[in-house]
């Protein structure tokens, strides 16, 4: 099955969120239209899920904003999380019915993409019943938060590759007590090539979602076909 792959590069969270919504509307306009997979990195930002998350901040909001970091409410599931440079973010715009997927199947596949990407770098990661996403021991290395609108997914996954951990010290990640965060680079104990992990992620997406990717530009979706 063909799908569009759009590399957004480094993009402000708000702009990426707006573009996701455009992609969802575009996808809903025709069953014959392909799914769209967006890949990006964000400048530092905290996002809140439907369960909120301001109570999971360990510092004052004024301090966060004084450091130039936004706090953004979203419609995805989950609690508070952090996005920043060195974190690989993937937003699949997938029509679940057309793909014959349940929400659980879909989330399982997102986790499998991250587990496989970690394995490509020699890291053994797995699932944990406490929270969706992937873990190395008691440390979270990849997060998932999704939303489904009229059967089409948006939001997605965030895999920690080479990011700085300072901002994570300002929150209880995902609202959970007694857990930490880690990255592929930290677990590997050596420098990691972000671009290579990104390339591996595309390969794993193609395999796990059974998609033949067509590299596309934003204008293809914004302007229609």
N, CA, C and O of each residue as an XYZ file, in Angstrom:
900
protein
N       0.850     -1.194      0.000
C       0.000      0.000      0.000
C       0.890      1.251      0.000
O       1.840      1.338      0.778
N       0.588      2.199     -0.856
C       1.394      3.420     -0.944
C       0.991      4.417      0.143
O      -0.160      4.448      0.580
N       1.953      5.223      0.567
C       1.716      6.281      1.543
C       2.683      7.416      1.268
O       3.776      7.199      0.744
N       2.277      8.630      1.623
C       3.157      9.780      1.495
C       4.026      9.901      2.746
O       3.541      9.733      3.864
N       5.295     10.190      2.553
C       6.227     10.471      3.636
C       6.674     11.919      3.484
O       7.256     12.291      2.465
N       6.403     12.729      4.493
C       6.762     14.148      4.451
C       7.712     14.455      5.602
O       7.341     14.335      6.770
N       8.932     14.850      5.270
C       9.926     15.222      6.266
C       9.798     16.723      6.531
O      10.125     17.547      5.678
N       9.319     17.058      7.723
C       9.093     18.461      8.071
C      10.351     19.138      8.608
O      10.345     20.342      8.868
N      11.431     18.370      8.777
C      12.636     18.940      9.362
C      12.367     19.377     10.793
O      11.586     18.739     11.499
N      13.004     20.453     11.228
C      12.746     20.996     12.567
C      11.631     22.019     12.457
O      11.767     23.031     11.768
N      10.528     21.749     13.139
C       9.340     22.598     12.992
C       8.733     22.912     14.352
O       8.639     22.039     15.215
N       8.324     24.159     14.538
C       7.592     24.587     15.722
C       6.395     23.664     15.961
O       5.709     23.274     15.016
N       6.146     23.314     17.235
C       5.077     22.362     17.544
C       3.711     22.835     17.036
O       2.950     22.050     16.471
N       3.408     24.108     17.238
C       2.110     24.621     16.809
C       1.907     24.500     15.310
O       0.822     24.139     14.854
N       2.951     24.803     14.536
C       2.840     24.691     13.080
C       2.650     23.234     12.654
O       1.868     22.936     11.751
N       3.381     22.328     13.323
C       3.248     20.907     12.994
C       1.866     20.392     13.360
O       1.288     19.583     12.634
N       1.338     20.857     14.480
C      -0.006     20.439     14.899
C      -1.054     20.914     13.902
O      -1.967     20.171     13.541
N      -0.913     22.154     13.464
C      -1.847     22.688     12.474
C      -1.778     21.896     11.168
O      -2.805     21.613     10.552
N      -0.561     21.541     10.751
C      -0.411     20.787      9.505
C      -0.977     19.376      9.651
O      -1.552     18.840      8.703
N      -0.822     18.774     10.820
C      -1.445     17.465     11.039
C      -2.947     17.526     10.798
O      -3.518     16.650     10.148
N      -3.578     18.561     11.323
C      -5.026     18.686     11.167
C      -5.407     18.883      9.699
O      -6.439     18.384      9.251
N      -4.583     19.601      8.962
C      -4.830     19.733      7.525
C      -4.717     18.375      6.837
O      -5.497     18.053      5.940
N      -3.735     17.583      7.271
C      -3.548     16.253      6.679
C      -4.737     15.347      6.977
O      -5.165     14.573      6.121
N      -5.268     15.444      8.198
C      -6.438     14.631      8.555
C      -7.616     14.993      7.658
O      -8.287     14.110      7.125
N      -7.868     16.288      7.492
C      -8.980     16.715      6.632
C      -8.761     16.268      5.193
O      -9.695     15.821      4.529
N      -7.546     16.386      4.720
C      -7.213     15.953      3.356
C      -7.459     14.464      3.200
O      -8.014     14.020      2.194
N      -7.038     13.680      4.215
C      -7.206     12.224      4.145
C      -8.679     11.840      4.155
O      -9.070     10.872      3.502
N      -9.499     12.583      4.885
C     -10.930     12.275      5.003
C     -11.723     12.627      3.749
O     -12.867     12.203      3.590
N     -11.113     13.400      2.865
C     -11.833     13.842      1.666
C     -11.922     12.782      0.580
O     -12.607     12.974     -0.424
N     -11.231     11.662      0.776
C     -11.327     10.604     -0.235
C     -10.713      9.311      0.245
O      -9.564      9.293      0.685
N     -11.476      8.212      0.165
C     -10.947      6.913      0.598
C      -9.777      6.464     -0.263
O      -8.968      5.637      0.157
N      -9.692      7.010     -1.466
C      -8.617      6.582     -2.361
C      -7.309      7.329     -2.081
O      -6.277      7.018     -2.675
N      -7.351      8.296     -1.194
C      -6.142      9.052     -0.883
C      -5.241      8.241      0.051
O      -5.740      7.540      0.932
N      -3.937      8.326     -0.128
C      -3.021      7.544      0.719
C      -2.874      8.137      2.113
O      -3.142      9.318      2.334
N      -2.444      7.297      3.045
C      -2.089      7.779      4.369
C      -0.844      8.663      4.254
O      -0.118      8.615      3.261
N      -0.617      9.467      5.290
C       0.506     10.406      5.311
C       1.292     10.202      6.604
O       0.712     10.153      7.689
N       2.604     10.085      6.485
C       3.471      9.945      7.653
C       4.382     11.162      7.717
O       5.131     11.436      6.779
N       4.315     11.890      8.825
C       5.110     13.102      9.023
C       6.260     12.806      9.985
O       6.066     12.148     11.008
N       7.442     13.287      9.658
C       8.616     13.121     10.521
C       9.181     14.498     10.845
O       9.325     15.342      9.962
N       9.500     14.719     12.123
C       9.953     16.048     12.515
C      10.753     16.008     13.807
O      10.843     14.974     14.469
N      11.330     17.150     14.154
C      11.868     17.476     15.477
C      11.230     18.801     15.877
O      10.869     19.605     15.017
N      11.093     19.026     17.169
C      10.518     20.287     17.637
C      11.512     21.068     18.490
O      12.351     20.468     19.162
N      11.430     22.400     18.472
C      12.108     23.191     19.504
C      11.493     22.813     20.861
O      10.409     22.231     20.898
N      12.166     23.135     21.972
C      11.656     22.731     23.283
C      10.212     23.174     23.536
O       9.864     24.340     23.351
N       9.380     22.219     23.962
C       7.969     22.496     24.247
C       7.431     21.394     25.158
O       7.801     20.228     25.028
N       6.558     21.782     26.075
C       5.807     20.810     26.867
C       4.390     20.741     26.303
O       3.771     21.771     26.041
N       3.886     19.535     26.118
C       2.508     19.388     25.644
C       1.695     18.635     26.686
O       2.189     17.715     27.338
N       0.446     19.042     26.829
C      -0.467     18.448     27.797
C      -1.486     17.598     27.059
O      -2.039     18.025     26.046
N      -1.735     16.397     27.563
C      -2.736     15.524     26.974
C      -4.104     15.759     27.580
O      -4.300     16.719     28.325
N      -5.049     14.893     27.268
C      -6.420     15.047     27.760
C      -6.494     14.909     29.277
O      -7.413     15.434     29.904
N      -5.527     14.202     29.870
C      -5.520     14.082     31.334
C      -4.883     15.303     31.984
O      -4.746     15.354     33.206
N      -4.499     16.273     31.186
C      -3.893     17.486     31.724
C      -2.404     17.314     31.915
O      -1.706     16.833     31.022
N      -1.913     17.708     33.089
C      -0.504     17.512     33.359
C       0.191     18.676     34.040
O       1.353     18.553     34.426
N      -0.498     19.818     34.200
C       0.179     20.936     34.860
C       0.611     20.559     36.277
O       1.605     21.075     36.788
N      -0.140     19.660     36.907
C       0.231     19.202     38.242
C       1.489     18.363     38.249
O       2.062     18.110     39.309
N       1.932     17.924     37.067
C       3.158     17.129     36.963
C       4.383     17.982     36.701
O       5.490     17.459     36.578
N       4.193     19.310     36.613
C       5.343     20.215     36.537
C       6.023     20.255     37.896
O       5.344     20.355     38.917
N       7.330     20.181     37.931
C       8.072     20.256     39.192
C       8.687     21.639     39.389
O       9.383     21.878     40.376
N       8.431     22.544     38.452
C       8.878     23.933     38.561
C       7.683     24.830     38.238
O       6.672     24.360     37.717
N       7.802     26.103     38.545
C       6.708     27.040     38.283
C       6.562     27.294     36.781
O       7.542     27.292     36.036
N       5.318     27.512     36.357
C       5.072     27.804     34.940
C       5.824     29.052     34.497
O       6.318     29.119     33.371
N       5.911     30.041     35.384
C       6.615     31.268     35.028
C       8.085     30.989     34.727
O       8.676     31.619     33.851
N       8.672     30.039     35.461
C      10.065     29.666     35.209
C      10.194     29.037     33.825
O      11.110     29.361     33.070
N       9.269     28.136     33.501
C       9.296     27.476     32.194
C       9.230     28.519     31.080
O      10.018     28.485     30.135
N       8.280     29.447     31.204
C       8.088     30.450     30.153
C       9.266     31.422     30.092
O       9.599     31.934     29.023
N       9.901     31.678     31.252
C      11.055     32.581     31.257
C      12.238     31.975     30.516
O      13.145     32.689     30.089
N      12.224     30.649     30.366
C      13.277     29.955     29.622
C      12.919     29.781     28.155
O      13.614     29.086     27.414
N      11.822     30.420     27.740
C      11.428     30.387     26.336
C      10.781     29.096     25.880
O      10.779     28.778     24.691
N      10.229     28.346     26.836
C       9.606     27.063     26.507
C       8.089     27.191     26.660
O       7.601     27.606     27.711
N       7.353     26.835     25.615
C       5.895     26.911     25.650
C       5.293     25.701     26.354
O       5.898     24.630     26.411
N       4.088     25.894     26.891
C       3.270     24.803     27.428
C       1.983     24.811     26.613
O       1.233     25.786     26.643
N       1.725     23.726     25.887
C       0.640     23.706     24.911
C      -0.366     22.612     25.258
O       0.005     21.456     25.458
N      -1.639     22.989     25.327
C      -2.708     22.001     25.512
C      -3.005     21.336     24.176
O      -3.102     22.007     23.149
N      -3.150     20.005     24.192
C      -3.463     19.271     22.966
C      -4.658     18.355     23.211
O      -5.137     18.225     24.337
N      -5.128     17.727     22.143
C      -6.263     16.815     22.248
C      -5.841     15.353     22.265
O      -6.694     14.466     22.250
N      -4.534     15.090     22.295
C      -4.079     13.690     22.327
C      -4.354     13.085     23.697
O      -4.679     13.795     24.649
N      -4.219     11.755     23.787
C      -4.332     11.085     25.063
C      -3.088     11.291     25.901
O      -2.068     11.779     25.414
N      -3.182     10.912     27.172
C      -2.019     10.953     28.042
C      -1.902     12.213     28.871
O      -2.842     13.004     28.961
N      -0.752     12.391     29.470
C      -0.460     13.459     30.413
C       0.589     14.379     29.788
O       0.645     14.512     28.565
N       1.408     15.007     30.606
C       2.417     15.942     30.108
C       3.596     15.189     29.490
O       3.971     14.115     29.961
N       4.166     15.750     28.452
C       5.406     15.225     27.893
C       6.228     16.377     27.334
O       5.756     17.509     27.223
N       7.458     16.060     26.989
C       8.386     17.063     26.471
C       8.838     16.673     25.078
O       9.106     15.503     24.804
N       8.922     17.669     24.192
C       9.528     17.491     22.878
C      10.673     18.484     22.744
O      10.587     19.619     23.211
N      11.753     18.035     22.096
C      12.874     18.929     21.894
C      13.848     18.378     20.875
O      13.695     17.243     20.423
N      14.850     19.166     20.504
C      15.857     18.720     19.540
C      16.510     17.418     19.985
O      16.782     17.220     21.169
N      16.755     16.541     19.032
C      17.350     15.251     19.348
C      16.323     14.179     19.663
O      16.674     13.046     19.992
N      15.047     14.545     19.560
C      13.957     13.583     19.748
C      13.262     13.406     18.405
O      12.836     14.382     17.788
N      13.150     12.172     17.957
C      12.509     11.861     16.683
C      11.000     11.749     16.901
O      10.532     10.925     17.686
N      10.259     12.583     16.198
C       8.799     12.609     16.339
C       8.162     12.185     15.019
O       8.520     12.685     13.953
N       7.217     11.259     15.106
C       6.534     10.760     13.910
C       5.027     10.870     14.122
O       4.484     10.389     15.116
N       4.374     11.512     13.169
C       2.925     11.684     13.212
C       2.294     10.940     12.033
O       2.260     11.475     10.925
N       1.796      9.725     12.245
C       1.115      9.017     11.156
C      -0.344      9.470     11.029
O      -1.078      9.532     12.016
N      -0.739      9.778      9.814
C      -2.132     10.123      9.511
C      -2.700      8.899      8.789
O      -2.634      8.797      7.564
N      -3.255      7.981      9.567
C      -3.629      6.656      9.064
C      -5.137      6.448      9.184
O      -5.728      6.694     10.235
N      -5.743      5.998      8.102
C      -7.169      5.651      8.114
C      -7.284      4.225      8.649
O      -6.965      3.265      7.948
N      -7.744      4.093      9.902
C      -7.738      2.788     10.555
C      -8.620      1.769      9.849
O      -8.222      0.615      9.692
N      -9.803      2.173      9.424
C     -10.704      1.219      8.768
C     -10.109      0.717      7.469
O     -10.136     -0.480      7.185
N      -9.572      1.634      6.680
C      -8.958      1.228      5.413
C      -7.764      0.298      5.650
O      -7.474     -0.572      4.829
N      -7.085      0.488      6.764
C      -5.929     -0.344      7.089
C      -6.321     -1.602      7.869
O      -5.474     -2.446      8.163
N      -7.603     -1.719      8.198
C      -8.120     -2.861      8.975
C      -7.395     -2.998     10.308
O      -6.966     -4.081     10.706
N      -7.275     -1.854     10.982
C      -6.577     -1.808     12.267
C      -7.516     -1.327     13.363
O      -8.318     -0.418     13.151
N      -7.411     -1.946     14.544
C      -8.039     -1.394     15.741
C      -7.077     -0.377     16.340
O      -5.906     -0.326     15.964
N      -7.572      0.430     17.269
C      -6.693      1.394     17.931
C      -5.573      0.664     18.659
O      -4.422      1.100     18.617
N      -5.895     -0.443     19.329
C      -4.871     -1.195     20.043
C      -3.810     -1.736     19.080
O      -2.614     -1.637     19.353
N      -4.250     -2.309     17.952
C      -3.289     -2.797     16.964
C      -2.367     -1.675     16.511
O      -1.155     -1.853     16.391
N      -2.968     -0.516     16.264
C      -2.207      0.632     15.777
C      -1.156      1.070     16.798
O      -0.003      1.300     16.434
N      -1.541      1.186     18.067
C      -0.592      1.598     19.103
C       0.500      0.545     19.273
O       1.667      0.886     19.466
N       0.128     -0.726     19.202
C       1.136     -1.797     19.256
C       2.176     -1.623     18.152
O       3.366     -1.846     18.375
N       1.728     -1.228     16.970
C       2.640     -1.048     15.839
C       3.569      0.148     16.059
O       4.748      0.090     15.710
N       3.046      1.219     16.631
C       3.902      2.362     16.950
C       4.992      1.956     17.932
O       6.153      2.336     17.779
N       4.610      1.180     18.941
C       5.608      0.703     19.892
C       6.638     -0.183     19.197
O       7.832     -0.096     19.482
N       6.177     -1.029     18.291
C       7.093     -1.928     17.595
C       8.094     -1.161     16.742
O       9.252     -1.563     16.632
N       7.656     -0.060     16.140
C       8.577      0.786     15.366
C       9.701      1.278     16.261
O      10.868      1.225     15.873
N       9.363      1.760     17.463
C      10.384      2.289     18.363
C      11.281      1.180     18.915
O      12.492      1.369     19.031
N      10.703      0.031     19.255
C      11.499     -1.093     19.742
C      12.512     -1.510     18.681
O      13.672     -1.779     18.992
N      12.066     -1.561     17.424
C      12.954     -1.957     16.328
C      14.030     -0.917     16.072
O      15.176     -1.266     15.789
N      13.670      0.363     16.169
C      14.674      1.428     15.995
C      15.739      1.352     17.077
O      16.930      1.485     16.795
N      15.310      1.136     18.316
C      16.275      0.999     19.407
C      17.187     -0.198     19.150
O      18.398     -0.119     19.357
N      16.597     -1.310     18.697
C      17.383     -2.517     18.430
C      18.407     -2.276     17.336
O      19.505     -2.832     17.386
N      18.065     -1.449     16.337
C      19.016     -1.119     15.266
C      20.267     -0.441     15.817
O      21.334     -0.495     15.205
N      20.124      0.205     16.992
C      21.269      0.861     17.641
C      21.831      0.010     18.775
O      22.644      0.488     19.566
N      21.403     -1.245     18.857
C      21.935     -2.149     19.864
C      21.284     -2.026     21.224
O      21.828     -2.519     22.212
N      20.117     -1.371     21.301
C      19.433     -1.156     22.572
C      18.236     -2.081     22.685
O      17.407     -2.147     21.778
N      18.146     -2.793     23.794
C      17.003     -3.673     24.036
C      15.953     -2.887     24.826
O      16.159     -2.562     25.996
N      14.843     -2.592     24.183
C      13.748     -1.862     24.820
C      12.482     -2.719     24.747
O      12.370     -3.610     23.905
N      11.549     -2.437     25.626
C      10.325     -3.229     25.636
C       9.141     -2.438     26.153
O       9.251     -1.257     26.481
N       8.009     -3.115     26.217
C       6.767     -2.501     26.686
C       6.671     -2.608     28.204
O       7.387     -3.389     28.831
N       5.765     -1.803     28.791
C       5.513     -1.836     30.221
C       4.026     -1.599     30.446
O       3.440     -0.702     29.841
N       3.417     -2.397     31.311
C       1.979     -2.308     31.534
C       1.557     -0.987     32.167
O       0.384     -0.618     32.093
N       2.497     -0.265     32.791
C       2.130      0.982     33.463
C       1.726      2.072     32.492
O       0.918      2.939     32.823
N       2.290      2.030     31.289
C       2.112      3.161     30.395
C       2.493      2.745     28.985
O       3.486      2.046     28.785
N       1.696      3.181     27.997
C       2.070      2.891     26.618
C       3.334      3.654     26.268
O       3.608      4.720     26.819
N       4.096      3.096     25.349
C       5.403      3.626     25.010
C       6.413      2.511     25.168
O       6.027      1.350     25.307
N       7.695      2.832     25.150
C       8.710      1.791     25.333
C       9.701      2.212     26.413
O       9.910      3.395     26.679
N      10.305      1.183     27.026
C      11.119      1.382     28.217
C      12.412      0.591     28.119
O      12.488     -0.435     27.444
N      13.433      1.098     28.816
C      14.650      0.345     29.085
C      14.745      0.278     30.599
O      15.096      1.261     31.252
N      14.431     -0.886     31.154
C      14.333     -0.987     32.604
C      13.234     -0.084     33.123
O      12.088     -0.162     32.680
N      13.597      0.784     34.075
C      12.621      1.698     34.673
C      12.631      3.073     34.011
O      12.030      4.018     34.523
N      13.310      3.183     32.876
C      13.440      4.467     32.190
C      12.718      4.448     30.857
O      12.862      3.515     30.067
N      11.940      5.492     30.621
C      11.179      5.578     29.377
C      12.060      6.156     28.276
O      12.731      7.171     28.466
N      12.046      5.494     27.122
C      12.861      5.938     25.989
C      12.003      6.408     24.820
O      12.493      7.098     23.926
N      10.720      6.034     24.824
C       9.830      6.452     23.740
C       8.397      6.567     24.216
O       7.912      5.711     24.956
N       7.714      7.631     23.791
C       6.345      7.901     24.234
C       5.358      7.831     23.085
O       5.716      8.003     21.920
N       4.105      7.575     23.441
C       3.023      7.539     22.464
C       1.839      8.337     23.004
O       1.468      8.208     24.171
N       1.259      9.153     22.149
C       0.016      9.854     22.459
C      -0.722     10.064     21.158
O      -0.182     10.680     20.239
N      -1.936      9.572     21.056
C      -2.643      9.657     19.780
C      -4.034     10.267     19.945
O      -4.553     10.407     21.052
N      -4.600     10.615     18.824
C      -5.989     11.060     18.727
C      -6.542     10.463     17.438
O      -5.827     10.358     16.441
N      -7.802     10.076     17.457
C      -8.457      9.550     16.265
C      -9.663     10.420     15.952
O     -10.519     10.634     16.810
N      -9.732     10.923     14.725
C     -10.850     11.768     14.299
C     -11.517     11.121     13.092
O     -10.911     10.997     12.028
N     -12.757     10.714     13.265
C     -13.510     10.052     12.183
C     -12.722      8.884     11.589
O     -12.736      8.650     10.381
N     -12.032      8.155     12.482
C     -11.305      6.973     12.040
C      -9.904      7.220     11.521
O      -9.223      6.280     11.112
N      -9.455      8.492     11.530
C      -8.114      8.834     11.040
C      -7.253      9.299     12.219
O      -7.671     10.142     13.013
N      -6.051      8.738     12.319
C      -5.166      9.042     13.436
C      -4.364     10.318     13.214
O      -4.092     10.708     12.078
N      -3.995     10.956     14.309
C      -2.951     11.976     14.288
C      -2.283     12.014     15.653
O      -2.616     11.204     16.518
N      -1.341     12.940     15.871
C      -0.343     12.840     16.936
C       0.433     11.542     16.672
O       0.410     11.058     15.540
N       1.116     10.959     17.660
C       1.887      9.772     17.319
C       2.922      9.394     18.344
O       2.593      9.187     19.512
N       4.198      9.297     17.920
C       5.259      8.798     18.800
C       6.419      9.779     18.877
O       6.629     10.604     17.988
N       7.166      9.661     19.973
C       8.369     10.471     20.178
C       9.448      9.568     20.757
O       9.290      9.025     21.850
N      10.541      9.410     20.027
C      11.634      8.534     20.434
C      12.845      9.383     20.823
O      13.324     10.193     20.028
N      13.336      9.192     22.046
C      14.489      9.951     22.528
C      15.765      9.383     21.915
O      16.129      8.235     22.167
N      16.428     10.188     21.121
C      17.626      9.720     20.420
C      18.878     10.358     21.013
O      19.716      9.656     21.580
N      19.018     11.687     20.890
C      20.230     12.375     21.360
C      19.910     13.604     22.203
O      20.772     14.460     22.401
N      18.684     13.698     22.698
C      18.250     14.956     23.303
C      18.888     15.242     24.656
O      19.383     14.345     25.337
N      18.860     16.541     25.029
C      19.320     17.030     26.322
C      18.210     16.752     27.348
O      17.033     16.958     27.051
N      18.573     16.289     28.543
C      17.575     15.877     29.527
C      17.191     16.964     30.518
O      16.379     16.719     31.410
N      17.758     18.164     30.384
C      17.476     19.200     31.386
C      15.974     19.435     31.547
O      15.472     19.516     32.668
N      15.264     19.543     30.432
C      13.843     19.881     30.509
C      13.013     18.784     31.161
O      11.986     19.066     31.777
N      13.445     17.552     31.033
C      12.709     16.464     31.675
C      12.757     16.578     33.192
O      11.883     16.047     33.878
N      13.773     17.268     33.728
C      13.865     17.426     35.180
C      12.799     18.395     35.694
O      12.609     18.522     36.903
N      12.110     19.073     34.788
C      11.079     20.024     35.188
C       9.697     19.387     35.292
O       8.734     20.058     35.661
N       9.591     18.102     34.972
C       8.288     17.427     34.984
C       8.412     16.014     35.550
O       9.507     15.462     35.662
N       7.253     15.444     35.905
C       7.140     14.009     36.109
C       6.659     13.458     34.770
O       5.482     13.603     34.440
N       7.539     12.829     33.990
C       7.147     12.408     32.641
C       5.884     11.557     32.628
O       5.777     10.564     33.348
N       4.923     11.966     31.790
C       3.646     11.254     31.640
C       2.862     11.202     32.939
O       1.920     10.419     33.062
N       3.244     12.035     33.925
C       2.532     12.059     35.191
C       2.831     10.881     36.093
O       2.101     10.652     37.057
N       3.890     10.121     35.809
C       4.214      8.926     36.580
C       5.287      9.230     37.614
O       6.248      9.948     37.339
N       5.109      8.672     38.809
C       6.110      8.829     39.870
C       7.138      7.705     39.803
O       6.821      6.578     39.424
N       8.362      8.028     40.172
C       9.374      6.995     40.346
C       9.921      6.398     39.068
O      10.488      5.305     39.086
N       9.756      7.103     37.956
C      10.333      6.605     36.706
C      11.267      7.670     36.138
O      11.152      8.852     36.461
N      12.185      7.234     35.296
C      13.116      8.153     34.661
C      12.947      8.143     33.161
O      12.063      7.474     32.625
N      13.798      8.887     32.490
C      13.813      8.899     31.034
C      15.232      8.607     30.570
O      16.201      8.852     31.289
N      15.334      8.091     29.381
C      16.637      7.804     28.811
C      16.570      8.018     27.311
O      15.528      8.402     26.779
N      17.673      7.771     26.631
C      17.736      7.962     25.186
C      18.580      6.855     24.572
O      19.290      6.134     25.273
N      18.493      6.736     23.279
C      19.332      5.766     22.579
C      20.809      6.083     22.814
O      21.608      5.182     23.068
N      21.164      7.358     22.729
C      22.565      7.751     22.914
C      23.044      7.436     24.327
O      24.149      6.923     24.508
N      22.219      7.740     25.328
C      22.624      7.472     26.711
C      22.807      5.976     26.942
O      23.774      5.557     27.579
N      21.884      5.175     26.427
C      21.969      3.727     26.625
C      23.143      3.120     25.851
O      23.768      2.162     26.307
N      23.433      3.686     24.682
C      24.544      3.174     23.868
C      25.895      3.550     24.470
O      26.889      2.852     24.268
N      25.922      4.657     25.211
C      27.174      5.103     25.816
C      28.164      5.646     24.812
O      29.371      5.639     25.050
N      27.652      6.118     23.686
C      28.522      6.679     22.651
C      27.696      7.606     21.768
O      26.468      7.524     21.785
N      28.338      8.493     20.990
C      27.580      9.376     20.098
C      26.759      8.576     19.095
O      27.210      7.564     18.560
N      25.554      9.051     18.857
C      24.639      8.406     17.916
C      24.313      9.386     16.793
O      24.075     10.569     17.038
N      24.306      8.885     15.571
C      23.971      9.683     14.394
C      22.447      9.765     14.275
O      21.791      8.790     13.908
N      21.898     10.930     14.587
C      20.445     11.106     14.553
C      19.874     10.776     13.177
O      18.823     10.145     13.065
N      20.579     11.209     12.131
C      20.070     10.990     10.772
C      19.972      9.507     10.441
O      19.100      9.090      9.679
N      20.870      8.713     11.016
C      20.819      7.271     10.770
C      19.624      6.649     11.478
O      18.950      5.787     10.913
N      19.354      7.074     12.709
C      18.172      6.581     13.422
C      16.906      6.964     12.669
O      15.963      6.178     12.579
N      16.894      8.166     12.137
C      15.751      8.634     11.353
C      15.546      7.755     10.122
O      14.420      7.375      9.799
N      16.638      7.439      9.446
C      16.568      6.560      8.272
C      16.054      5.177      8.663
O      15.221      4.598      7.966
N      16.554      4.651      9.779
C      16.092      3.345     10.251
C      14.613      3.370     10.613
O      13.894      2.395     10.396
N      14.164      4.497     11.170
C      12.749      4.621     11.541
C      11.854      4.544     10.314
O      10.810      3.892     10.343
N      12.258      5.203      9.241
C      11.483      5.151      8.004
C      11.409      3.713      7.489
O      10.361      3.256      7.032
N      12.525      3.022      7.571
C      12.557      1.627      7.132
C      11.625      0.764      7.977
O      10.894     -0.072      7.445
N      11.652      0.969      9.291
C      10.781      0.189     10.173
C       9.312      0.531      9.969
O       8.457     -0.354     10.005
N       9.016      1.796      9.758
C       7.634      2.196      9.448
C       7.136      1.477      8.198
O       6.017      0.965      8.161
N       7.979      1.449      7.188
C       7.611      0.806      5.926
C       7.309     -0.673      6.132
O       6.342     -1.197      5.580
N       8.140     -1.344      6.927
C       7.969     -2.778      7.159
C       6.755     -3.050      8.041
O       5.900     -3.863      7.688
N       6.677     -2.381      9.175
C       5.645     -2.690     10.169
C       4.257     -2.262      9.701
O       3.271     -2.942      9.985
N       4.172     -1.129      8.978
C       2.874     -0.674      8.467
C       2.601     -1.170      7.048
O       1.542     -0.898      6.483
N       3.560     -1.899      6.478
C       3.405     -2.428      5.114
C       3.073     -1.305      4.131
O       2.075     -1.359      3.412
N       3.926     -0.298      4.121
C       3.716      0.860      3.255
C       4.894      1.026      2.297
O       6.049      0.796      2.655
N       4.572      1.427      1.088
C       5.586      1.841      0.117
C       5.574      3.357      0.103
O       4.627      3.970     -0.389
N       6.626      3.965      0.643
C       6.615      5.408      0.819
C       6.952      6.156     -0.470
O       7.820      5.759     -1.247
N       6.227      7.253     -0.658
C       6.494      8.208     -1.718
C       6.873      9.516     -1.027
O       6.053     10.107     -0.325
N       8.113      9.969     -1.224
C       8.528     11.233     -0.622
C       7.723     12.371     -1.211
O       7.612     12.511     -2.429
N       7.160     13.185     -0.325
C       6.260     14.249     -0.772
C       6.582     15.556     -0.063
O       7.261     15.572      0.964
N       6.087     16.639     -0.621
C       6.217     17.967     -0.031
C       4.911     18.357      0.656
O       3.850     17.811      0.356
N       5.005     19.309      1.581
C       3.798     19.784      2.276
C       2.728     20.255      1.332
O       1.538     20.057      1.580
N       3.147     20.887      0.234
C       2.189     21.484     -0.696
C       1.266     20.450     -1.334
O       0.173     20.787     -1.789
N       1.704     19.191     -1.368
C       0.881     18.139     -1.978
C      -0.415     17.961     -1.198
O      -1.476     17.738     -1.780
N      -0.315     18.062      0.136
C      -1.485     17.905      0.984
C      -2.228     19.225      1.144
O      -3.456     19.260      1.062
N      -1.496     20.303      1.372
C      -2.126     21.610      1.564
C      -2.862     22.057      0.321
O      -3.961     22.607      0.405
N      -2.249     21.819     -0.850
C      -2.856     22.260     -2.089
C      -3.760     21.244     -2.739
O      -4.410     21.533     -3.744
N      -3.807     20.019     -2.154
C      -4.615     18.971     -2.769
C      -3.877     18.351     -3.935
O      -2.743     18.717     -4.246
N      -4.548     17.399     -4.575
C      -3.920     16.715     -5.701
C      -4.443     17.267     -7.020
O      -4.029     16.814     -8.087
